[in-house]
Amino acid sequence: MDDLTLIIPAKKEKESLPVVLNELKNYTKKISIILEENDTETINSISDFDCQIIYQKNKGYGDALIQGISSVKTKYFCIFNADGSFNPEELRSMYDKVDKDNFDLIFGSRYENSGGSEDDTLITMFGNYIFTNIGKYFFNLNITDILYTYVLGVTKKTIELNLERKDFSFCVELPIKAKMNKFKIGSTNSIERKRIAGFKKVNAFKDGFLILNYMIKLFFIKKS
């Protein structure tokens, strides 16, 4: 997988990120960490690792991912969590679907057969169910876990989507805009592991409102 770059947004992940990078040594050498320049504890924790550090110019989860994806020089990219919740053993099957089966984007899913989560809650599971079904019925999205951003895809085509959401509504912007632009999209089962340390950066109610509001906006853009 020499033509794959992992994009890892990190924020206050000094305990987990070194463990994640150590685990990834056997999978790919191209890794970009996106973080704020003042997050010195996280930066210092990975000083011994061979990875590119990109300082985030603005704020927000989506902003970090957009900046990271735009910096990728390889044919493929993958969004990968810094908290240890993504299993790198799943990278190969995701990569093969894009590289051999000609998908443009493959989304990991906790709700496919053999998928699961050690970190989901009733609130986040219910919210994801609602948003996934909005994606299904209003945008004809055939993915089963719209808020789970374990995503591997074709770099050039994804950059051409001109993604712009700086917050967590990026999670729905990516698959919906990809569908609207006739990308070949698929899902594969994924098991979300319990995070190593830290806490969820998502605020279920605040970010849920932002996501719903943006999906409504995209629906009317689609209709027009």
N, C-alpha and C positions, 0 to 999 in steps of 0.2 A: 504493500500500500504506500509506495513511495510518492504517488501523486495525490496524497491526501494530507490536508492540514486540519488539525484540531483547533477549534476556537473555544477557549475557556474563559468566560467572564468570571472574575473573582472579586469578592468584596469581603474583607475581614475573614480570610480563610487560612490563617497561618497554621492551624492544626491539621486541616484536611488536605490542603493543596499539595504539600510535599508527599503525602501518602499516595495521592492520585497520580502525581507525576512519576513516582517510583513504579507504580503498577503499570503505567503506560509505556515503559521502556521497551517492552517486548512487542509493541504494536505499531508504533509510528515514531519517526524522529522529528516530524514537523509539527510543532505545537506553538500556538500564539496565546499568551495570557493577556487579557484585557483588564486593566485595573486603574484605579486612581493613583496619581503620583504620590499623594500623601499617605497612602496605605503602606507605610514603611515596614510594618511587622510582616505583612504577607510577602512583600518584595524580598525582605531579608531571609525569609524562610525558604525561598526557592533559589537562593544565590548559587547553589552547587549544581543546579540542573541546566541542561542544554535546551533552552527554549527562548523564544522571542517574547520580550515584554513590550506591550504597547500601552502607552499611557492614555487613558480615556480623556478626551477633550471636554466632554460635557458630562451630563449625569443620566442615569437610568439604565435599566437592564437592556432594553431594546437598543439604546444608543451604543452600548458596549458591543452588542452583536453586529450591528450595522457597520461600525468602525472596524471590527475584526474581520468580517467577511470581505469588506472592500479591500483589505490588505493582503488577502490570500493570493498567492501566485500559482498554486497547484490547480490541477483540473477539478479536484473535488475538495469539499470542506465538510466538517462535521461540528455541530455545536455539542459541547461536552461540559458537564457540570464540574465545578471545583469542589463540591462537598462530599464526593464519594458515592453519590446515589446512582450514577450510571456505571454499568458493567462493561468494561472494555472488551470482554469476550464476545459481545454482541456486535462489535464493529465489523467483523468479517462478513457476517450474513447481510448486514445493511449495505456494506460496500459492494458485495457481489450483485445485489439487486440493482444498484445504480450502474455499475460497470458492465455487467454481463447481460442483465435483463432490460437495460436501457431506460430505467426510470430516471426522472429528473430530480425527484426528491423522495426520500424514504423516511417515514416517521416511525420512531419506536412507539409502541403502545402497550400500556399496562393492562389493557382490556381485550387484547387478542387472546385466542386460546394459548395456554401455557404462559401467559403474561401474569403480572402481579405487582404488588407494591408492599414494602415494609415500612413505608413512610407516609402513605396516604391517610387522610382523616375523612370522617363522614362529610364534613363541610366541603372539603376540596373535591371529594369524589362526586358529591351531588352537583357542585358547580361545574365540574368538568363534563358531567353527563348532560347538563342543560346546554352548555356551549357547544359540545360536540354535536348534539342533535340540531341546534340552530344551524351549524355548519352543514349538516347533512341535508336538511329540508329546504334551506334558503339558498345554499350555494352548491348543492350536489357534491359535497365533499365526501370522499369514500374513506376517510380516516376515522379511527375509533377513539382517539385520545388527543383532542385538539390542543390542550394546554401543556402537553408533555413535550418539551423542546429537545428531545434526543433526536436530532435530525441530521441526515447526511444527504448531500446533493451536489449538483453540478454548479461550480462556482460562477462561471461567466453568466449563465442564464439567471441565476439568483440575483446577481448584482444588477442585471437589467430590469428587475422588478421595481427598482427605485424605492426600496423600503424606507419608511420614514418614522415609524412609531418609536419613541424614545423610552416608553414605559413597558409594562408587561403585556399591553395589547399587541406588542410585536408577535406574541405567540399565535394570535389568530390572523394577523396581517399576512404573515408568511404563507400559510396554506391557502387562505382565501384568494390572495392576489395570484398565487401560483395557479390555482384552479381557473381563475378568470382569464389567465394568459395561456390556458390549455396545456399546462405542464402534465406530464405523466407522473401521477402521484400514487404512492402505495404505503402500506403499513407493515410492520413486522413486530412480533411479540417481544416484549422487553420486561424484565423484572427490576423494578426500582428498589435499590437497596437503601437501608437506613443510613442517613447522613452520618458522617464521622464525628462532626462537631458543629457548633454554631446553631443557627436557627433559620427557619424559612424567611426569605426576604419578601415573600408575597403577603400582602394584607388581603385576606379573602374577600372582604366586603368592598373596600376602597378600589382594589384592582379589579374585582369582579364588575363593579359599576363601569370602570373605564373600558373594560373589554366589551361589555354589552353595548355601551354607547357607540363604540367604534364599529361593532358588527352591524348595528342599525345603519350607521352612516354608509358602510360599504354596500349594504343591501340596496339602498336608494341610488347609489352610484351605479350599481349593476343594472337596476331597473331602467335607469335613464340611458 
